[in-house]
């Protein structure tokens, strides 16, 4: 149903004549007549009938006028609610990888509850490919993703990507293993004969491992997959292999962290949304909170 036609019709119900509507809305009487006729055709009912030199609403017209007043109020409320200066309101659906949710998104929940109680977060934990698929299907409003400088994600022109934070990564090795910090290729070369542990739900980690292994002159024996960094550490401590690990996290007693340099391994985190969605005040509020959080904490 055309909102402009409905507006003209509701004014006709209020003012009582097409001429009065035309003068109030600064259009011609002919325009009002044509729009009311088009609305009648659109709803499949006769909405006005002759009454002397003017018109009056039919019973169907009166019912539509009652509905129309409520419809136009709802349209105006939606316009105000979604305008750039509106008070943030609504449910923001976010899909993101574990550490982004744990360290950056969850701390916003309490603050939003206190300062913006009309904004609610709906959170789903997913690796980047899964989160982006949900975004493409419009099942979430925001995807928190990551890639590595040595394994950059493909550009997608259908979405907008906002950088959040970066974090250095190194190699987790069994504590008793003698591996010196140094250039990435040299560190990898010293572990060439070991098994390698990579992510189970994202290929970026494995791409980094294979890239640096190639620079060191060998093909890694990738045998284990684990999504949880805690599980990666437990597997390393058990002597099952080595794997990438972010700098600065608490280490398992059986694990030693070896820094990587030249080239470094850098994780890059992003907030990804559909074009135009960031104008929604509730989503903009969440993104601002994530940016603020990223300025004081780093990590995956």
NUROVO-978832 format. One record per residue (C-alpha): x negated, y, z. Coordinates in nm, 3 decimals, decimal comma. Layout:
# residues N
R       c1       c2       c3
R        X        Y        Z
...
END
This chain:
# residues 300
R       c1       c2       c3
R    0,000    0,000    0,000
R   -0,144    0,334   -0,108
R   -0,214    0,551    0,198
R   -0,175    0,879    0,008
R    0,170    0,780   -0,117
R    0,268    0,666    0,231
R    0,156    1,003    0,372
R    0,376    1,189    0,124
R    0,669    0,964    0,206
R    0,632    1,011    0,581
R    0,623    1,386    0,529
R    0,942    1,355    0,325
R    1,103    1,171    0,616
R    0,988    1,444    0,853
R    1,064    1,752    0,643
R    1,374    1,633    0,461
R    1,302    1,763    0,108
R    1,050    1,709   -0,169
R    1,007    2,084   -0,208
R    0,910    2,122    0,158
R    0,662    1,836    0,124
R    0,511    1,996   -0,187
R    0,468    2,332   -0,010
R    0,317    2,173    0,302
R    0,068    1,953    0,117
R   -0,003    2,205   -0,162
R    0,110    1,982   -0,448
R    0,391    2,010   -0,702
R    0,741    1,880   -0,640
R    0,695    1,661   -0,948
R    0,389    1,500   -0,790
R    0,587    1,418   -0,474
R    0,869    1,268   -0,680
R    0,629    1,057   -0,887
R    0,441    0,928   -0,582
R    0,763    0,834   -0,400
R    0,885    0,652   -0,711
R    0,552    0,466   -0,736
R    0,576    0,371   -0,368
R    0,929    0,238   -0,423
R    0,799    0,021   -0,704
R    0,504   -0,091   -0,491
R    0,724   -0,214   -0,201
R    1,004   -0,339   -0,427
R    1,276   -0,135   -0,254
R    1,474    0,181   -0,328
R    1,347    0,428   -0,070
R    1,546    0,746   -0,150
R    1,886    0,825   -0,298
R    2,049    1,146   -0,424
R    2,216    1,361   -0,161
R    2,367    1,676   -0,308
R    2,083    1,876   -0,465
R    1,824    1,682   -0,269
R    1,751    1,328   -0,156
R    1,784    1,122    0,157
R    1,615    0,805    0,275
R    1,787    0,473    0,223
R    1,798    0,221    0,510
R    1,485    0,059    0,358
R    1,326    0,402    0,338
R    1,396    0,470    0,704
R    1,239    0,138    0,803
R    0,933    0,212    0,592
R    0,902    0,559    0,748
R    0,895    0,399    1,094
R    0,625    0,153    0,986
R    0,444    0,428    0,798
R    0,403    0,648    1,104
R    0,235    0,362    1,290
R    0,023    0,268    0,988
R   -0,104    0,622    0,939
R   -0,181    0,653    1,313
R   -0,384    0,329    1,290
R   -0,567    0,453    0,979
R   -0,660    0,778    1,153
R   -0,771    0,589    1,464
R   -0,990    0,364    1,251
R   -1,141    0,667    1,074
R   -1,227    0,833    1,404
R   -1,356    0,507    1,554
R   -1,591    0,445    1,261
R   -1,710    0,801    1,209
R   -2,076    0,881    1,270
R   -2,004    1,079    1,586
R   -1,762    0,831    1,740
R   -1,811    0,665    2,077
R   -1,970    0,324    2,003
R   -1,708    0,052    2,018
R   -1,669   -0,310    1,906
R   -1,843   -0,646    1,896
R   -2,189   -0,652    1,737
R   -2,281   -1,000    1,610
R   -2,656   -1,067    1,618
R   -2,857   -1,369    1,505
R   -3,223   -1,377    1,599
R   -3,522   -1,589    1,686
R   -3,568   -1,700    2,045
R   -3,822   -1,449    2,173
R   -3,654   -1,151    2,008
R   -3,330   -1,248    2,179
R   -3,492   -1,326    2,514
R   -3,735   -1,035    2,545
R   -3,570   -0,760    2,342
R   -3,197   -0,820    2,299
R   -3,088   -0,965    2,633
R   -3,230   -0,669    2,830
R   -2,984   -0,449    2,639
R   -2,681   -0,639    2,763
R   -2,681   -0,496    3,115
R   -2,752   -0,144    2,993
R   -2,473   -0,159    2,737
R   -2,236   -0,286    3,004
R   -2,314    0,016    3,220
R   -2,343    0,291    2,960
R   -2,126    0,165    2,672
R   -1,875   -0,086    2,809
R   -1,677   -0,087    2,484
R   -1,972   -0,241    2,297
R   -2,010   -0,619    2,324
R   -2,297   -0,831    2,195
R   -2,231   -1,172    2,043
R   -2,566   -1,354    2,018
R   -2,673   -1,656    1,812
R   -3,024   -1,801    1,826
R   -3,159   -1,876    1,477
R   -3,484   -1,875    1,284
R   -3,516   -1,612    1,006
R   -3,382   -1,814    0,710
R   -3,080   -1,923    0,912
R   -3,013   -1,570    1,041
R   -3,037   -1,420    0,692
R   -2,796   -1,682    0,556
R   -2,545   -1,584    0,825
R   -2,595   -1,217    0,735
R   -2,533   -1,294    0,366
R   -2,209   -1,473    0,458
R   -2,104   -1,176    0,676
R   -2,096   -1,397    0,986
R   -2,331   -1,160    1,172
R   -2,394   -0,786    1,157
R   -2,766   -0,791    1,240
R   -3,045   -1,043    1,185
R   -3,365   -1,033    1,389
R   -3,635   -1,193    1,174
R   -4,010   -1,217    1,141
R   -4,284   -1,296    0,896
R   -4,666   -1,285    0,905
R   -4,908   -1,059    0,725
R   -5,055   -1,377    0,572
R   -4,707   -1,511    0,485
R   -4,491   -1,212    0,391
R   -4,118   -1,268    0,344
R   -3,971   -1,213   -0,001
R   -3,803   -0,876   -0,049
R   -3,423   -0,880   -0,066
R   -3,273   -0,570   -0,224
R   -2,926   -0,656   -0,094
R   -3,021   -0,573    0,266
R   -3,211   -0,307    0,455
R   -3,498   -0,409    0,682
R   -3,617   -0,202    0,978
R   -3,964   -0,280    1,128
R   -3,955   -0,339    1,503
R   -4,286   -0,463    1,645
R   -4,599   -0,658    1,561
R   -4,793   -0,916    1,764
R   -5,134   -1,081    1,724
R   -5,146   -1,460    1,711
R   -5,427   -1,705    1,773
R   -5,486   -2,078    1,797
R   -5,382   -2,300    2,087
R   -5,632   -2,582    2,145
R   -5,678   -2,841    2,421
R   -5,869   -2,686    2,712
R   -6,158   -2,932    2,686
R   -6,212   -2,861    2,315
R   -6,513   -2,639    2,245
R   -6,393   -2,384    1,990
R   -6,544   -2,036    1,977
R   -6,355   -1,718    1,904
R   -6,457   -1,573    1,569
R   -6,350   -1,530    1,209
R   -6,028   -1,716    1,133
R   -6,187   -1,944    0,872
R   -6,465   -2,042    1,113
R   -6,221   -2,121    1,394
R   -6,006   -2,328    1,160
R   -6,309   -2,510    1,019
R   -6,403   -2,626    1,370
R   -6,056   -2,788    1,397
R   -6,047   -2,939    1,047
R   -6,035   -3,298    1,168
R   -5,746   -3,246    1,411
R   -5,372   -3,278    1,366
R   -5,176   -2,954    1,323
R   -4,846   -2,851    1,481
R   -4,615   -2,615    1,290
R   -4,265   -2,470    1,329
R   -3,977   -2,709    1,272
R   -3,726   -2,453    1,138
R   -3,937   -2,197    0,955
R   -4,215   -2,239    0,700
R   -4,404   -1,915    0,774
R   -4,625   -2,072    1,043
R   -4,721   -2,358    0,813
R   -4,798   -2,115    0,530
R   -5,041   -1,930    0,758
R   -5,203   -2,257    0,868
R   -5,246   -2,376    0,511
R   -5,376   -2,036    0,393
R   -5,645   -2,015    0,659
R   -5,733   -2,383    0,620
R   -5,781   -2,326    0,248
R   -6,014   -2,034    0,326
R   -6,206   -2,274    0,554
R   -6,231   -2,530    0,274
R   -5,996   -2,807    0,391
R   -5,635   -2,925    0,375
R   -5,473   -2,938    0,720
R   -5,322   -3,263    0,840
R   -4,979   -3,131    0,944
R   -4,822   -3,406    1,153
R   -4,600   -3,246    1,416
R   -4,322   -2,987    1,411
R   -4,180   -2,796    1,707
R   -3,970   -2,483    1,725
R   -4,025   -2,413    2,095
R   -4,357   -2,251    2,186
R   -4,340   -2,421    2,525
R   -4,318   -2,756    2,347
R   -4,610   -2,661    2,120
R   -4,821   -2,598    2,430
R   -4,719   -2,930    2,586
R   -4,810   -3,112    2,266
R   -5,148   -2,935    2,250
R   -5,216   -3,014    2,616
R   -5,132   -3,379    2,544
R   -5,404   -3,386    2,279
R   -5,159   -3,419    1,988
R   -5,314   -3,137    1,784
R   -5,356   -2,761    1,760
R   -5,115   -2,486    1,659
R   -5,056   -2,114    1,637
R   -4,962   -1,926    1,952
R   -4,896   -1,557    2,028
R   -5,151   -1,369    2,234
R   -5,066   -1,272    2,588
R   -4,814   -1,540    2,682
R   -4,866   -1,760    2,993
R   -5,072   -2,066    2,905
R   -5,020   -2,426    3,007
R   -5,309   -2,545    3,230
R   -5,423   -2,782    2,957
R   -5,428   -2,521    2,680
R   -5,689   -2,265    2,578
R   -5,617   -1,968    2,352
R   -5,865   -1,889    2,075
R   -5,834   -1,542    1,919
R   -5,845   -1,514    1,540
R   -6,007   -1,231    1,348
R   -6,100   -1,132    0,994
R   -5,834   -1,186    0,885
R   -5,616   -1,159    1,195
R   -5,282   -1,334    1,214
R   -5,011   -1,073    1,279
R   -4,643   -1,147    1,330
R   -4,409   -0,870    1,212
R   -4,056   -0,849    1,352
R   -3,764   -0,685    1,172
R   -3,401   -0,591    1,219
R   -3,210   -0,666    0,899
R   -2,860   -0,545    0,810
R   -2,641   -0,498    0,506
R   -2,659   -0,158    0,339
R   -2,421    0,089    0,501
R   -2,370   -0,115    0,818
R   -2,624    0,087    1,018
R   -2,386    0,384    1,000
R   -2,153    0,194    1,234
R   -2,211    0,359    1,577
R   -2,208    0,032    1,773
R   -2,468   -0,130    1,549
R   -2,679    0,186    1,541
R   -2,673    0,186    1,922
R   -2,804   -0,173    1,938
R   -3,076   -0,100    1,683
R   -3,187    0,210    1,876
R   -3,209   -0,002    2,190
R   -3,421   -0,261    2,011
R   -3,655    0,007    1,881
R   -3,692    0,152    2,229
R   -3,759   -0,193    2,370
R   -4,014   -0,269    2,098
R   -4,209    0,038    2,205
R   -4,280   -0,107    2,551
R   -4,307   -0,481    2,485
R   -4,458   -0,690    2,210
R   -4,454   -1,061    2,132
R   -4,258   -1,333    1,963
END
